[in-house]
Amino acid sequence: MRTSQLIDQLGEDAATHPPKRPLPWALVITGALLAGALLMFSLFSIRPDLSRVAMTYGFLLKPGVAALVAIPALRLIVDISHPTGEPMRHLPWLAVGLVVLVLGVATEMMLIPPVQWSARLIGYNPAACATSVFLLAIPIVAIMIFAIRQRATVRPVLAGSLAGLFGGAVATFLYAVHCPDDSPFFLAVWYGLAILLLMGIGALAGRFFLRW
Amino acid sequence: MTAPPSTPDLDGLFAAGLDGDRIAYQRFLDEVARTMRAFLHKKMGSDKTADVEDVVQDVLIAVHTKRHSWRPEKPVAAWLFAIARYKAIDHWRSHSRHSHLDIADFESVLSDNQAEPVILNYELERAVGALSGRSRDVVSQISLKGQSISDTAKHLGMSEGAVRVAFHRGLSALSERFKDNDK
């Protein structure tokens, strides 16, 4: 087909079909958080000793690091969803969460004698924890990928893995009120494992669903 | 093609086009095609004219289907360039994988069948098979398998608008091909 014909057809299409309107981010994020919270509280109970541990560094580190990862991840997602976005500019902010996590691990190493390290690392049920975070994150990741897809990213794989990172961070934040393991070791390894897996799956989903 | 003004106001044309001014929109697309063609010729070399035109059309369709992703506070040129680079890389990747598909082969197939007065099924299937990737999938889903536009969009993971565009594009390519064949 000649390009001039294509232009005629596109003009016709534009005259009959108004441009799409992607769901606003505020709505997308509310939806994602609601979906995660609903799933969380229908599947898992709040840990009974929450009020007692609420002010300990081991507990606080979980929602804290999660929020410090989720917020820049969200900023990156909003930027990467646009063809002219410059997500790399905000990438360093992700390091803040990582630094806080490392500080937490260091604190734990100073306070806990080395003989207990492996017990603290394994915790009560690492497999259940990693699986739960993974499952909680899936609907959030799906919603984020849907929202990115409505827009126009020119980095589909990275965008997908960021959706995975955001979903994992929000799931970590939520699951913290259930999870009985408060060691930073546990957080870094098992939550980290779930989040890495989510980023991998997000990248794969980006490869398939975010290209256009 | 009418001679475009020397310094076309891309932003103004596009904004008017988004507001429903069809003439402005088509002039905008014309201008995009002209700019892209010149740009890609420089990048890919003048021996790749067919490739360049493919990418130009891909870019036009992408610009059209994603026209909602332009932010008024950003210059249209930057947005265009981002989309063009994305599409050119995409084209180059898929093209290096399917480089054995050549339009010349397809044309020789058709000229062999010139005596045939009607379009046979296998000819149609072969012609559809020789369309470019997106159009081929869409036309075969809709015309050969009889699926609806919305089902095709779901099946191929495309938007309905994109399916419609690819379908029109494929059908015109087919009709032009068979018109030539009848002569």
Interface residues (C-beta under 8 A of the other chain):
Chain A: M1 T3 S4 Q5 L6 I7 D8 Q9 L10 G11 E12 D13 A14 A15 H17 P18 P19 K20 R21 P22 H82 P83 T84 R151 A152 V154 F208 F209 R211 W212
Chain B: M1 G17 L18 G20 R22 Y25 Q26 L29 D30 A33 E53 V56 Q57 L60 I61 A62 H64 T65 K66 R67 H68 S69 R71 K74 A78 W79 A82 I83 R85 Y86 D90 G157 M158 S159 G161 A162 R164 V165 H168 R169 S172 A173 E176
